[in-house]
Amino acid sequence: PDTNMTERFDCHYCKESLFGKKYILKEDSPYCVKCYENLYSNTCEECKKPIGADSKDLSYKDRHWHETCFHCFQCKNSLVDKPFAAKEEHLLCTDCYSNEYSSKCNECKKTIMPGTRKMEYKGNSWHETCFICYHCQQPIGTKSFIPKDHQNFCVPCYEKQFAMQCVQCKKVV
């Protein structure tokens, strides 16, 4: 027998020689790069192209992206190694998500960031520090209040401003 005969090293799929070529092992079988990509590459959600063997494949919930395609749907900033949120089919950075889906303060109109305290009344929301008495400008907090003409009043201010008082003893009727 000829001792110079080396064992053939072929692509598991197309059977072409892999001698001197790049190849990828999958389940102990060698594949040429072209066959491997055709058979096993994931399709990028953003650009719809296959994610090649030389690209980073980023995945979230069985969806895949090229590293350069993994960005916020709204502002297009990269989401690689950053926190993000998913809404419907879209990925959003935390800033865009908060701006889009977090409540806005009825007083200052700015976003009420998730995790911060807020006051809610009849479908409106306020930052805790923005929920103040219209008359004395003090925070109402968890104290009782009385709404009047789209303004909120702490009880003492409401009584001083609007309640009927007894002519004799000056107490609220």
C-alpha positions in Angstrom: 0.0 0.0 0.0 1.0 3.6 -0.7 2.0 5.2 2.6 1.8 8.8 1.1 -2.0 8.5 0.7 -3.7 10.8 3.2 -7.3 10.5 4.2 -9.6 12.8 2.2 -10.9 15.8 4.1 -14.2 16.8 2.4 -17.2 19.0 3.2 -19.8 16.8 4.8 -22.5 18.3 2.5 -21.0 19.1 -1.0 -18.1 16.7 -0.7 -15.6 19.2 -2.0 -12.1 18.9 -0.6 -11.5 21.2 2.4 -7.7 20.8 2.1 -6.2 24.3 2.7 -9.6 25.9 3.0 -11.6 27.4 5.9 -14.1 25.1 7.3 -16.5 24.9 10.2 -17.2 21.9 12.4 -20.8 21.2 13.3 -21.6 18.1 15.3 -18.1 16.7 14.5 -18.7 17.0 10.8 -16.7 19.5 8.7 -18.5 21.9 6.3 -17.1 24.4 3.8 -18.1 28.0 4.8 -20.7 28.3 1.9 -22.5 25.0 2.8 -22.5 25.9 6.5 -24.0 29.3 6.0 -26.6 27.9 3.6 -27.6 25.2 6.0 -27.2 26.7 9.4 -27.1 30.5 9.2 -29.9 32.5 10.9 -31.6 35.3 9.1 -31.2 38.8 10.5 -34.5 40.3 11.7 -33.4 43.8 10.5 -31.8 43.4 7.1 -33.2 39.9 6.3 -29.8 38.7 5.2 -28.2 35.5 6.5 -25.8 36.0 9.5 -22.6 34.5 8.2 -20.1 32.4 10.0 -17.8 35.4 10.3 -20.5 37.7 11.9 -21.6 37.8 15.5 -25.1 36.4 15.8 -27.1 38.2 18.5 -30.4 36.6 19.5 -33.4 37.4 21.7 -36.4 35.2 22.0 -35.6 33.1 19.0 -35.0 36.1 16.8 -31.5 36.9 15.4 -29.6 40.0 14.3 -26.2 41.0 13.0 -24.3 43.0 15.6 -24.6 46.1 13.4 -28.3 45.5 12.9 -29.1 45.2 16.7 -30.3 48.7 17.4 -33.2 50.7 18.8 -36.2 50.8 16.5 -36.7 54.5 17.3 -33.4 56.3 17.7 -31.2 53.6 15.9 -28.6 53.6 18.7 -26.9 50.2 19.2 -28.4 47.9 21.8 -25.2 45.8 22.1 -24.4 45.3 25.8 -27.2 47.8 26.7 -30.5 47.3 28.5 -33.5 47.3 26.1 -37.2 46.6 26.1 -39.4 44.9 23.6 -42.7 46.3 22.5 -44.7 44.3 19.9 -42.1 43.3 17.4 -39.7 46.2 18.1 -36.7 46.6 20.4 -36.3 49.9 22.1 -33.5 51.4 24.3 -34.8 52.3 27.7 -34.9 56.0 27.0 -37.1 55.6 23.9 -39.3 53.0 25.7 -39.8 55.4 28.6 -40.6 58.3 26.4 -43.0 56.3 24.3 -44.8 54.2 26.9 -44.3 55.7 30.4 -46.8 58.1 31.9 -46.3 61.8 31.5 -46.7 64.1 34.5 -49.9 66.2 34.3 -48.1 69.1 35.8 -44.5 69.3 34.3 -45.4 67.2 31.2 -42.1 65.2 31.6 -41.9 61.4 31.6 -42.5 59.7 34.9 -39.6 57.1 34.8 -40.4 53.5 35.7 -39.6 52.8 39.3 -40.2 56.4 40.6 -43.1 57.3 42.8 -46.1 58.8 41.1 -49.6 59.9 42.1 -52.6 59.0 40.0 -56.1 60.3 40.0 -58.9 59.9 37.3 -56.5 58.7 34.6 -53.9 61.5 35.2 -50.4 61.0 36.7 -48.0 63.3 38.5 -44.5 63.0 39.8 -44.8 62.9 43.6 -43.1 66.3 43.8 -45.4 67.8 41.2 -48.6 66.8 42.9 -49.1 70.0 44.9 -51.9 72.2 46.2 -52.8 74.9 43.6 -53.1 77.5 46.3 -50.3 76.9 48.8 -48.0 75.0 46.4 -47.2 72.4 49.1 -46.9 68.7 48.1 -50.2 66.9 48.8 -48.6 63.5 49.1 -51.0 61.0 50.5 -53.1 63.6 52.4 -56.7 64.2 51.4 -57.3 66.7 48.6 -60.2 68.2 46.7 -60.2 68.7 43.0 -61.9 71.9 41.6 -61.8 73.3 38.1 -58.9 71.0 37.0 -56.8 72.1 40.0 -56.1 70.1 43.2 -56.3 71.7 46.6 -55.3 70.5 50.0 -58.3 70.4 52.4 -57.3 73.4 54.5 -56.7 75.6 51.4 -60.0 74.5 49.8 -61.9 75.3 53.0 -60.3 78.7 53.2 -61.0 79.5 49.5 -64.3 77.9 48.7 -66.2 76.5 51.7 -69.1 78.3 53.3 -68.3 79.5 56.8 -70.6 80.2 59.7 -71.1 83.9 60.1 -71.1 83.5 63.9 -68.1 81.1 64.7 -66.3 81.2 61.3 -66.1 77.3 61.1 -66.7 75.5 57.8 -70.4 74.7 57.3 
